[in-house]
Amino acid sequence: MIQDDAPQGRLLSRREAVWLFGGGVMWLIAGASFAGRSAADERRPMCLFRPEQTEGPYFVEERLHRSDIRSDPTTGEIKAGVPLALTVALSRVGGDGQCQPLSGAQVDIWHCDALGVYSDVKDPSFSTIGSKFLRGYQMTDAQGEARFSTIYPGWYEGRTVHIHLKVRAPVEGGRAYEFTSQMYFDDAVSDRIHAGPPYRTKGIRTARNRDDRIFRRGGDQLMLAPTENADGYAAVFPVGLKFPSR
């Protein structure tokens, strides 16, 4: 059974920050809720803050710079599941409270496949060392957006349906702040999707949002609101960022 760690967030060392960004001046903060909107329909950045949550045991620094994370680059296999187009939208909050898109921040996402399995890890119930499916990062563009093509996640024992998120942005002194959290789904949507293939092979999930101890620590402020489209689903997740005071 997969177990998640205690929450963590830290300032990166100068060496780590130089590897990620090569310098810069930014600061990331977290906290509030969002009902959902389309990045295509609405370009004005959202000044919304999110609570941090645990990274869990399965972040791997794969350095996979890609938008479509469905495939395993070691084999070419594409993970089966309902397509999900996910946009993480970062905004910089100024001292006057105004928002501007934040470009050049690194956004990693990772999650389990339709049957609850993560790639490139060793777990008591499986070993996927060497595989790299459903992992990757993007740098935010001029609109502050990082776009991913993935699948709707499955579930595993003890956890509700979720996607992991890590944002790294440069700060003063050549260092960077690392913020890690998770994104969640409405139980009714998950029930509907998991009733179809390939998810139903896993059986009825044993934990819903209210049963998940990690979700109960701010998960209601980390909800995705996916909309159905011709290809599957699409969702936008805005996060507010702020420069440090000098």
N, C-alpha and C positions, 0 to 999 in steps of 0.2 A: 504493500500500500504506500502511495506517495505521501510524504509528509512535508509541509512547508516550514521554512525557518522562521525565526523571529524577524520583525521588521528591521530594515537597514537602509541607510542613506549616508553618503559621505562626500567630503571634498576629495577629489582625485589628486594624486601627486602631480608635480610639474611634468614629470616624464610621461605619465599617462595622458595628461591634457595635451601636451605637445603632439603625441601620437594621434590623438583624436582630432585636434583642431588647428594646432600651430599658433595658438594665442587668441586673445579676444577679451571682451569685458561684458559679462552677463551674469545673471543670478536667477535661479529657478526657485519658485515657491509653490506651495500646493494648498486646496480646500473647496467648494460650492457645487451646485448641481446644474444639470443641463438636460433639457427636454428633447433635444435632437434637431438638426437642421442639415440641409444639403450644401456641400461645399460648392457645387456647381451653381446653385441658386443664390447663394449668399456669400460674398467675399469679405464682408466686413468682419474683422477678427473679434473673437469673443473674449472679454476679460473675465474668465472663469477659472477658479482655482480648485485643485483636486487634492484629496488626502493621499498621503503615501501609504503603500501597503507592502507586505513582504515580497521579496524577490522569489522566494521559494528555492528548492534545491536544484532547479534545472536550467538556470541561465548558463549558456556556454558562449565564450567569446569566439564565435566562428569567423567573424569578419566577412560575412556574406553581404556584400553591398548589392541588394537586388530588391525589386518591387514585387515580383511574383515569387512567393515563398512556398508554393505548393509542391514543387519538385524536389527530389533528392539529387543534388548535383553529382553525387558519386555513382548513381545508377541511371539517372534520367527518369525514374519512376515518378509519376504525379499522384499525389494523395487524393483519393476519392472523397467526395463530400459536396455539400451544397456550397456554391461559390459565395464568397463574401468579399466585397470591395470595401476596405477600411481606410479612412483618411484620418490621420492624427493632425490636428490643426493647432499650431503653437502661436501665441501672441505675446508681444512684449508690452507690459503695462508701464506707462510713464508716470512721473511724479504728479501729473495733473489728472491721472486716472484714465487717460486716453490710451487706446490700444493701437498697436501697429503689428503687422505680421513679423514673425521672427524667422529669418532664414539662417541656414548654416548650422542648425543643431542636429545632432545625431539621434535618431529614433530607432530603437530595436523593438521588435515584437517576437514572441514565440508562444506556442501553445501545443496542446496534444492533438492527435489526429482523431478521426471519427470513433475510434475504439479506445481512446484514452491513453495512447502511448506517445511519449516524447522521443525525439531523436537524440542520438549521440550521448546517451546516458546509460548507466547500469543501475537497475532497480531490482528489488527482490522478486518482482513478478515478470521482468523482461530485461533484455540487454539489447541496446540499439547502437552500441559504440561504432563510430565510423559513418553513420548515416547523418544527414543534415536537412531533413525535411521540416517544413513549417517553422523556419527560423530565417531572420534576415534583418537588415537595417536600411534606412533611407536617410538622406540629409534633407531637411526642410527646404523648400523652394522659396521663391520671392514672395509667395502668398503665405508662407509659414506652414505649408502643408507637406506631409510625408504620406504617400499613397502606397497601399499594399493590396495585392490580390492573394487571397487565402481561401480557406474553407471555414464554415461554421464549426466550432470545436465540438468534440465529444465530451465525455465525462469519465471520471474515475472515482474510486471509493473515497468518501470523505470530503469531496469538493463539489461545489456547484460548477456550472459551465462558466469558463473565464478565459481571457487572453492576458498574457503578461506584457508589460510595457516598461521600457527603460529609456529615459531621456538624458542626454549628456550635453551640457552647454558650457562654454568657457567663462571664466570669471577673472578678476584682477590677479596679477602676479603670476600669470601663466598657468593657473590651476583651473579646475572645472568642478561644477556641482553635478552630482549624479542623483537623479530622482527616479524612483521605481514604484510602480503601482500595478493595478490589475483592472481590467474592464469586464463588465458583466452584462447578462442578458435577462430579459423578462422570462420567467419560468414558462409562461404559456407559449411563447415563441419556441423555446427550446423543446418543449414537449411535442409540438407540431413537427418540427424538423427531425427530432430523434425517433419519431414513429416511422420514418421512411428509411430506405437504404442509403448508405451502409450502416447507419447508426443503430438501427434496431437489432443488429446482431449482438450488440453489447447488452441488451436487455433494458429493463426499466431502471433509471438512475436512482440511487439511494439517498442523495442529498440535493435539496433544493436551496434557493438563496437563503431562506430563513434558518436553515440547518447548518450553514457553513460558518464556522467560527471566524474565518477571515473576512467573509462578506459582512458579517455583523459589525466589523470595525470600519464603517464608512462606505460600505458597498453601495448603499442607496445613492451616494454621490458620484458613483463610478459606472452608472448604467449607460449602455449603448441603446440607441433606439433605431434598429435597422429597418429600412423600408424595402419592400419586395419590388424587384424589377424583372425584366425579361431574362436576365442571366442568373438571378439568385437573390441576393440581398446586398444592400449598401448601408454604411453607417459612418458618421463623423464623430470624432471625439476631440473637443477643444480643451486645451490646457493653457492657463495663464502664466506668464513669465514676467519677471521684473528686474530691472537693473538695480545693483546695489547703490545705496547712498554713499557719497564720497565723504 
